[in-house]
């Protein structure tokens, strides 16, 4: 392999001749062999950096600070990244020391070298287009990196919302499909009162819908950026009007409803928006995990469990028990939830660890939030496609539980009264008989009236249907 010699304030290093990154990127790659996950693993990060460098170059040019040819080179290189090229040149580990400086310099060096070739120069001829002087003009890692993270989060949050809406529709469709199927509701794992299986699945859809609103609310906080604050928020080395202009340019380029923070010193050190988002993601994960627990319970069996629903048979479930099939899709989503909850702890501790005018722990916040958003999006679509959409109901099992449950007498209170309901319940408990049969045997209701009372139309409303009194 051929090399070129580059230097930084630490010293000289041999950089691979074909590499578009430079000495600072290479040094960071050698320093941070941590997760094995490079920045390029998250294309949203690379794209966000490209948008920022493009917006900054155009703004600096409009303010008379950056020459036309250098602006065109930076814009060209940024557009190349946005088209998907050269992402493999972003080699720095996602978790790194230095508050994200290595990520920023990785972008500065790649864009500089792509821009140099655009201008007809060789790589590393930085006197013609310098990573720090020109590509990073009027910027600091301390406004670039947080803005980059927020742009990446907004893109990932949109993808998550889309996945949540997809899952919500899947549950809603099952709610409609199962709307006629009576079953027993349960509290504390004990029989409660009748409901429909459709109501159960519709409630899951509504739960997800509520959380979609919470994610949208969290987006509003993420839309506030600190571009133009440079090192600590004072705007040192940035021209007047730069902060407002570069924010407007980023808004135009990305399509996101970005706003400039009212106080850039506060915004440079405050990571509260990440804590808020992480808490919302934890909320979503906890609730989806609870739903998956329900799916596993409702499908348990098939002979010795509840067996009210059937999950799609996705894979053999045992290496020793023939024919066993496990609820593997809800199980994997449970594990996604555990990961997200753990990530929330990481974000919480990293946000708390900030000191004075900067929080240097943002790289691990970046890794945690992007990982959570990625696995949640994939997990929710997997849950919809490979589980919820293929669920079928065991209607006879559901109906049998209703007819044999002691809890059925609660629904019959309006028709036969509390005393008779208690009598029926006690006899059912003592004899093992069904409430349904005992009511008919005692003549408290006719079969026709009892079936009418146990119809979905009657059972799922707060007011009972009007029935004729029993003949005897």
Secondary structure as UniProt FT lines:
FT   STRAND          3..7
FT   STRAND          12..16
FT   TURN            17..18
FT   HELIX           23..31
FT   HELIX           39..41
FT   HELIX           43..62
FT   TURN            63..64
FT   HELIX           68..82
FT   TURN            83..86
FT   HELIX           87..89
FT   TURN            99..100
FT   HELIX           101..118
FT   TURN            119..120
FT   TURN            123..124
FT   TURN            126..128
FT   HELIX           131..135
FT   TURN            136..138
FT   HELIX           141..177
FT   TURN            178..180
FT   STRAND          182..187
FT   TURN            188..189
FT   STRAND          190..196
FT   HELIX           197..222
FT   STRAND          224..225
FT   TURN            227..228
FT   TURN            230..232
FT   TURN            236..237
FT   TURN            240..241
FT   HELIX           242..254
FT   STRAND          259..260
FT   HELIX           264..269
FT   HELIX           272..298
FT   STRAND          309..310
FT   TURN            322..323
FT   HELIX           328..352
FT   TURN            356..357
FT   TURN            360..361
FT   HELIX           362..386
FT   HELIX           388..390
FT   STRAND          392..393
FT   HELIX           395..404
FT   TURN            406..407
FT   HELIX           408..416
FT   HELIX           418..431
FT   HELIX           435..441
FT   TURN            442..443
FT   HELIX           447..453
FT   HELIX           456..459
//
